[in-house]
Amino acid sequence: MTDRTTPSEKCSANVFSNKADAVKRRAVSRFRLAGTTAMLAALMGGAGGAWAQSATPASTIEVDVIVVEGRRLTQEEISRDKVEAIPGGTGLIVNADLEGRANLTLSDALATAPGVIVQNFFGGNDQPRVQVRGSGLQQNPVERGIVVLQNGLPINRADGSYIVGFTDPRQAVATEIYRGYTANRLGATVLGGAINYISPTGSANPGGEIGVEGGSFETINATGRVGLAGEGVDGLLQVSYGQRDGYRVYNSSERVSIDGNIGFNLSDEISTRIFVGYTDLSFDIAGPLPKSVLETDPRNVHPGPTFVPGMPPSLQFPGPNVLRDLPGRDADQIRIGQRTTGDFGAHVVDFALGYTYTDDTFTFPVSAGVRETDGGDVNAVLRYAYDPNEGTALPLFEATANYVFGSADRRNFTNIGGEKGPQFGANDLEASTLSFSATLNLPLGDYLMLSPAIAYARATRDNEDVFGAPTRPTISFSPVNQTARLPDGAVPFVDTSYERDYDGFSPSLALSYRPASDHLLFAAVSRSFEPPTHDDLLATVGGTPFSSAGRPQPPNPTFPAAAFATPDLDAQTATTVEGGWRGRGGVLTWDAVVYYAWVEDELLSLRDTSGAQLAAVNANKTRHFGVEVGASAALTDSLSMRVAYTYQDFAFRDDPVRGDNKIAGAPPHTLNAMAGYDLTDAFRVQTEVQWSPEETPVDNLNTLFNDPYVVVDLRAAYDFGDVVTVYGDIRNLFDENYAGSTLIVDRVRQDQSAFLPGEGRAFYGGVKVRF
């Protein structure tokens, strides 16, 4: 590989690089850095840009004239400077740092980022739980709590929910992370912040590349990319395909993704880029296991509760019957967008417009049934930045207006052997969010900067129940013979329609101090605002491992019960204080942030002792305390090390039921450490350790815990000149038996099926060819 950077440049631990000397400041000023607000980046230069869509907006790229001490300034250095100038928790992962990893997953890509916790559910890219600072921690399978972007345009639906499997780290050239209030300028006022995946462009990646991988669990991956560049125009198209049988019984998955963009320089001042994307994702849901089964047979699936005569059957190893219900997910999304930037000296105007269409069929266990949701979302963003001073990484003033609107049809069916049974629900859903933000970055002398900001968001969530029948059908299976149908039943129709409005201000104030060019200290206080999603507001309830929603007593087909709950939820808000230090000394670089958040009305998505879904609730008062540290060291020209550490202490505050217990699902300590060594210019080896050293509560009453674990990986890569690279991985070298994640339950039994096994030892290999 010709573009080999030094070990220090190849560390993606969100470190502050020593690139802020006067010469570089003069060079960076050529870019007209009119803002570092996340999501909404200027098109990174249209045809001349190196990356497709940074989340640092309004940047005009003139790569051909950027030279520092005889060396061209790379887009990584430019983006890192802008991201790290923000006084708060930010990070940049450059996917060149992930080269040589076979079967690269979302967990692999984000493991290097402190503050981002990824817990695997079923392996691969299928459906991990992603949370930042605890926002959306208890929401799964549909995620919320983070705004997820691709090239600055949202993957989230208009109500804030998203399908995490739509993101593909293999198709990103870099990933920008904005934790907490640093994402407020995007309209991302949630506690967790935002993650933006950036695609490559034809100007920076001309030519082509193909790759093939294979390995354990019948894994096959194939990727292809081609980029072209001409005078004032460039384009890039990339395709990926992956399929695997999986580690466990009933664990197969398949994924197809197409991503492309084309950029135009319309004039010296105006550039535009058009994005298109399509993802088709399907996977089996192997489901959780009781802890005793996890320890003895982690590759199996749960057969449902055990019947014991004379005792309640739902309390004996409660959990879903996976092979009877065949849960899984089939979802696809089409994405179309454009971003146009006008750079008029000190004034930069940026406009973006995007549309996504999502079709999602989620087959839950019988307790929730089969849910079909399809609909489209439109997002429009208008941004202005004013930067009268050359050589600054942040503009003096920036403002953003963001509007997203979406509608969807939702239909609910009973689950009979993984197929749709009688329909019991139909809803027309609409959601919108209108947000405004404004930020000042005021220099206070040569070393201090004060950054006051204000953001406002107004959200609507409307649901019209269009089911129309007088009763909702129910089905049930025998607790004694779990595949034998009992007589069908029905419950009276209860209208689930609602109209909910939410609005809130999210002010922030930050002070940053730069005592030297390679050190930045900061402190900030901020507010966050997070309205509930439709999945919080409309939930199936009353099901059991033997019966559908609305049938809490399986043998009784006429027992009156609700099939849906529509809780009257408040928006989640928080006040957060944080401080941090980014710096460099000798061979060591570091980025450390400490935060404390007082959260009100935290949104909790709960399950009962059988694992069946309950309605979402607002916790009264909770607190989130955390430490996020990334560090790297280039010990020699050949040896480098990196550490990403996250500490999380999330707890209830004087809750009438849960007291001051820990909030379930958040591992207290997460450590990812890597050591890499270049044996030659062409041959490199690496070892990586993922360590969770302390038990994690499974339930909010803190009666059941997930055990600590440590997983060790080894990998190696060899370059045959500039054209061919071969690489291989050994994952989970010591075949650790562990739960990568768990269900999150309010009140749990010790024998409950709640643990999701991590994958055992695996071998992967691949080859990549460039032309």
Summary of the structure (lengths in Angstrom):
residues: 771
radius of gyration: 25.4
end to end distance: 12.2
largest distance: 82.6
contacts: 3062
relative contact order: 0.14
helix: 8%
strand: 51%
